[in-house]
Amino acid sequence: MGGHGGTSDTIKYRVKEAVGALTGDQRLKNEGKLDQTIGKVKGAVERVINKAKNVVKGPTKKIVYSGFRRATAEEPLRLSRCA
C-alpha cells in the first residue's frame, strides 16, 4: 500500500456504503463501512512501519573531514555535513 491508491479505495468504499444506504441493502452498507475501517487500520499500520524504519535507519547525514591540513588554535579543523 502507498501512494494515492488508498484515496481511490476510500472513495469506492464510501460509494458502496452510500449505495447500500440508498437501496436499503444493509449488508452492502455494512460492507462499505467495514472496508473503510480496514483501510484506515492498514494506513495506520503503514505509518507506524514507516516511522519504525526511519528510526532504525537513523540519521542519514554524515560528518566528513573537509581538508588535509592540521588544525591550529587560530584556525580549528573544519568539518562539513554531507547530504
C-alpha positions in Angstrom: 0.0 0.0 0.0 1.2 3.5 -0.7 0.9 6.5 -2.9 -2.7 7.5 -3.8 -4.3 4.1 -4.0 -5.8 4.4 -0.6 -7.7 7.5 -1.6 -9.5 5.8 -4.5 -10.2 2.8 -2.3 -11.7 5.1 0.3 -14.0 6.7 -2.3 -15.0 3.3 -3.6 -15.9 2.1 -0.1 -17.9 5.2 0.7 -19.9 4.8 -2.5 -20.5 1.2 -1.6 -21.8 2.3 1.8 -24.0 5.1 0.2 -25.5 2.7 -2.4 -26.3 0.3 0.4 -28.0 3.1 2.4 -30.0 4.3 -0.6 -31.2 0.9 -1.7 -31.9 -0.3 1.8 -29.3 -3.1 1.4 -27.9 -3.3 5.0 -25.3 -5.9 4.0 -23.8 -3.7 1.3 -23.8 -0.7 3.6 -22.1 -2.7 6.4 -19.5 -4.0 3.9 -18.7 -0.4 2.8 -18.2 0.6 6.5 -16.1 -2.4 7.2 -13.9 -1.8 4.1 -13.4 1.8 5.2 -12.3 0.7 8.7 -9.9 -1.9 7.3 -8.4 0.7 5.0 -7.9 3.1 8.0 -6.2 0.4 10.0 -3.9 -0.5 7.1 -3.0 3.1 6.7 -2.2 3.5 10.4 -0.1 0.3 10.4 1.8 1.5 7.3 2.6 4.8 9.0 3.9 3.0 12.1 6.0 0.8 9.9 7.5 3.7 8.0 8.3 5.6 11.3 9.9 2.5 12.7 12.0 2.1 9.5 13.2 5.7 9.9 14.1 5.2 13.5 16.1 2.1 12.6 17.9 3.8 9.7 18.9 6.7 12.0 20.3 10.0 10.7 21.4 9.9 7.1 23.8 12.8 7.3 27.5 12.1 7.9 30.2 14.4 9.1 33.3 14.3 6.9 36.7 15.8 7.0 37.0 18.7 4.5 40.7 19.2 4.2 44.2 17.8 4.7 45.9 20.5 6.8 46.4 20.5 10.5 44.1 22.4 12.8 45.6 25.2 14.9 44.3 27.2 17.8 43.7 30.2 15.5 42.1 28.1 12.8 40.4 24.9 14.1 39.7 21.9 12.0 36.6 22.4 9.7 34.0 19.7 9.4 31.2 19.8 6.8 28.0 17.9 6.6 27.2 15.8 3.6 23.6 15.2 2.5 
